[in-house]
Amino acid sequence: MLKGKLYQVNTIELVRQDQQLPGVQKYLVSLSLDGSHDIFKGHFPGNPVLPGVCQVEMVREAAEEISGKKLMLIQASQVKYLALINPSANKQLSMSLKFTEAGQDEIDVTAEISSGETVFMKMKGRLKEL
């Protein structure tokens, strides 16, 4: 939905797959924002900010790309926005994802979006395969 329009995925790297915890995987995703996207014209004129709902959707889309499965967010148990993402100042973002198998066709995800030392968003949720 947003990938390829609002942002591009540069790289996806498997950081760790724990042999002692076979259902846990960690990934690092490098992203580039398109600061000229129309969403920034209204959110907010003269001071563009990436909407929080878009950040959550970016996590879901990254999880889909990694898993190769169509996924739906069924629970967002914790979402914290810690700093504003201005696409002019923060064109390059990093997203860390940790997946834990949660049962039949469900994955628990822990995500963080950052740039350098600045953490913009932290999230815990559950995704279900469609």
N, C-alpha and C positions, 0 to 999 in steps of 0.2 A: 504494500500500500504506500509506504513512504520511501522505501529503498529504491534508489535509482532516480528519485525526484528530489526529496529533501536532503538525502544523504547518500553517500557511496560507502560500500565496504571495501577497505583497502586490503586487509589481511585478516585471516582467522588462524590462530595458533593454538594447538592443544598444549596447554601448559603442564598438566599433570593428570594422569590416570592412575589412581592409587591401586596397586595390586592387592592390598589388604582390604580395600573398600571398593570392590569391582563396580558398584553402582554409582560411583562418584567420579565426575570428570570436571576439569577446570579449563577454561578457554580465555584467551585474550583476543579481542577484536579491535582493529584499528579502523576508525571512521573519519570521513570528511564531510562536513556540512556544506550545503549550498546556501550561502548567505543571501543570494538573490531570489530565493524561493518566495512566492507570494504570501506565504503564511507570516513572514516577518514584516510585511507591510501593515498588517493589522494588529500584530502582537509584538511590539507596540511601535507606532510610527515614531521614528527618530531614535528609538531605543529598542532594537530588536532583541527578543528573548525567545528561546526555544520552549514551547509549551510543555508542561509536565506530562500531559497525556501523550505527546509525541515521543517523549523519552521512554515511557512504558511500552509504547508500540514498537520502538526500536529494539527493546529487549526481546519482545515476542518474536519479531521478525528475525533477529539474529539467532534465536533458539531454533526457529524453523529452518534456517539455512544450515545450521550445524547438524541438526537431527535428520534433515531431509524429509520431515513429516509436517503436515499441516497441523498447527497447534492453536489452541484457544486459551486465553487467560481465564481461569475459573476462580482464582483467589489471589488477592493482593493483600497479604497479611501485614505488610509493612512497606510503606513508601515514604522516603524522607528526601526532601529537596533542600540541599545544603547551600547551594550557590546558584546564581542565574547563569545560564549559558547564552552568551552574546555571540552570534555567529561571526561577527567581525573580529572579535578578539580571540575566539576559540573555534577556529575552522577545523582543527584536528582534535579528535576525541579518542579516548580509550575506553573500552567496555570490558570489564572482567565478568565472567559468568561461571557459576558453579552449578552443575546439574546433579541432582540426587534422585535416583529412581524412587517413586513414591507409591507404586502400586500399578495396577493394570492400566496401561496407557496414560499414566500420569507422571509428571516430572516436577520436582521442587526445584526452583531456580532462585539463586541469590545473585544479584547483579549490582554493579557499581559503574557509574559513568564518571570519568575524570579527564583531566588534562594536566600533565605535570604533577604538581603537588596538590592541585585543587580538586576536591571531590565534589561533584555537582549533585549526584543522586545516588541513593542506596535503596535497594528493593529486595523484598522476599515475596515469593508468590508461588503459585502452582499452575502448571500448564497441562492441558489434556489434549491427547491426540484426537483429531476429528475423523 
